[in-house]
Amino acid sequence: MKHMFISDAHAHVEKEITVKGWLSNKRSSGKIAFLELRDGSGFIQAVVVKSAVSEETWGAVDALTQESSLAITGTVSAHPKKEDVFELQVVSIDIIHIAEEYPISNKEHGPDFLMNNRHLWLRSKKQWAILRIRDVVETAINEYLHIEHFIRTDSPIFTPNSCENTTDLFAVPYFDLGEAFLSQSGQLYIEAAISSVGRCYDFGPVFRAEKSVTKRHLTEFWMMDAEAAFVEHDENIGLQEGLVKHIVKSCLEKCTKEFEILERDTTPLKAVVEKSFTRYTYKEAIVKLQELGSDIKDGEDLGNDDEGMLTKDSDVPVFIEKWPSAIKPFYMKIDPDDSAIALCDDLIGIEGAGEIIGGSQREDDFDALLERIKEDGLDEKEYEWYTDLRKYGAVPHSGFGIGVERMVRWMSGVAHIRECIPFPRTVNRIKP
């Protein structure tokens, strides 16, 4: 018999099916046994009545250990007490592999133990839920961008120079060509691609050699960078807001079971979909923070505490736009009305999510861009290909980047970002 996915069990009530998966848990009274089975698509309780099955099948129940793999054949029935929950009334069991004693038990384990056993901890219900939310987030990003006429082009991971600060790059030897770096962003490359396709994005791993030990930092993470020709600052912010709303809406529609497992209160997320996001200029944000008791000074970057203060009483994410150009990268467009301001924005999520998106209009004037490169002490020759783009049909253009793990952390409501990627890489962890 062809095996079915647990997630499709509702469509086979009163029918006999075969499910293949792993044993998550087992309870037995001697006459009846309850087996919790998972197959990746979901979880189902299989009920084995000793008097209704063969001795061989009951013997298999006794032999099964946690995480053993098996195939179970049985009839699907609706749970007698829970709506939209289904069970499997077992007819037979085919053992595929008996697992050794599983090192992760139901008792409390410390984070180091669970991280050292990450390859096994991924099987937990909590991790199952987070991984599925991650998939919905990534799918929603792709959906929204294609709706808005972006195509995926992708960028190299080995790069000869930096998008921002070279001190945050991982350097690697590259044959006879000297030193290369692991990419911290594909932005510069997709800026080149927009003159071909108009709107494009890349999606992949990026790397930051930044020694930040917080609940929101990884050294390797996934980011989507988008770039659009003929889009200026305000429209760029609109695209970012639309993307976040689309992601949140998708998670609310598709992750009901996952949110239930994580005990995630989704009430705050519903307001995000329904309301317009708040916008402050950098100067307005500084004034508001000082009123709230922050010791931040004009010209300084916002810290985690500052981001928390700005969003504490907000039910929607907050855009902070038009930052001082002195503390922003060379490629950002200078406000034509104020040479001290860059046309850029950061989007701060609610519920302690922190910065989710960073974006800006890009400098499209050749001379202005070259001057910024010189001011930042960068090698003009290394960026010659990038400045070239301003010589041949330059147009106003803008872009932004969204961190996948930051978004997953917010959607799932978990405390630490290390839970939001299958195998986290941090300042003090590179295994397994």
Steps between C-alpha positions, in 0.01 A plus 500: 500500500627847411580692814319824583616819669368563850392849393258337254339268757188720524417406140499125576265466799368141535752385242806282549833668427870441560713770663881490514695698757668507840375420849499819709343352811337181632254427783360158586269358763563138407179464302509816293790707372518853368776574252575858396628490144645779289592496132612858443161618379343472845429288806237232562411271786482132405283287730594133535248271676666173601189289445451644148846436356727201445759388754766613254359852490469522879856371527610780271340752740710360784815512290461859381723766656485879470610612151466153347385516138195303395204462268155480657186383323166588653162663461470878539245615758399839638621567853207447741560827688711732283373672188710466182728244670527148357631167623610177343340175620789263442472181297870420457851636565808453287821595683762659278768571762519473879669813638761491773424676829424858402720756681231771513233419757194685626699652786639855481825528303731803490555700178859376457387137515225565247735693270760221519221260402343735248495224237257311725324794667362601159256209541319665791152642451624849574772483238261338253270798543778760463637332186157505341447866590838571342383331180182710494703819555736418211214397271312822579806709416528334160125535438483869581803596295369323192165672544695829498685401179835404654692201369762302688853537366725415801852620574843348563600397851872552429558874458815709439387788720253620757150640475550682828770447766795275415563431870176298505608267218628143510816486287594181312799418275397485135754306289762730345274804505562587864227549756125474442218564745177322588217728396323720754243607237434450130372854460771639274457211255123528471542872439681394183220259407217756513620657176423164342181388675366815670422347837688209655600335824743247639438256782768309683750475783706802601776534758594759762821468701350722767565390858147569618372262766130579517170320450472661156840433340645218293828491307334311213141576411264523204403828343292615210629812323269672251576779254269696271563744218298824488398461866578784740502527877127517583402226258781285637354529851159405361643182347658407834176548690311297243750217528481479880120504492497222241733286713295552816173429318644179353617380841161573657324305225738203473664450840204444734628164625855627533391804704298267724804281570712806578219652713536812289245775565418620150288799608789750449564364151143566385537874564814504283296390199215743561678829577752730333851497645632793703766724344750720684789693355827432678478842669145432619609161635790655693271760659244233593768272648643782709149574628467131592821514702766380256842663520545472121649806330433642157733331251518167685366166381208343685572219744277203585351687797418798280321281246303344782398840639373620162281195445397416858158666477455456125278233348668535161864501384678837489696644209789732587596690186743768383804421714818711522709417195814503717401172666368327190680318212636675191239367257200674658345796318548839664177693558503782241332724760756430774855384423539364855219249451491165317176378341488175693291312754504228763186307589472403868264216582271487802517251790876545534568385143757774439613612156334289231579695182761753392454688175588813306487685175839448332731773376456510122730797429851393397687794647312494831557125539870528423536777755333287769732207421800730544363643824463151643861420412407218262705392200349667191644231274324222692163669447559603141250246368239636743554865407488393133129436546450877534657567158262303280136591543492577873151524652358566846485167682447362847525177692481328834600185683298285740652253746317166487594387851398836651161463331462137608590592859230765501235278337567201725539704818810310616756675718825422317587524133707178517167313502405649163758333274560123480869515591592835662842659465590747773818655639550198724339220298583331170390140577322281411 
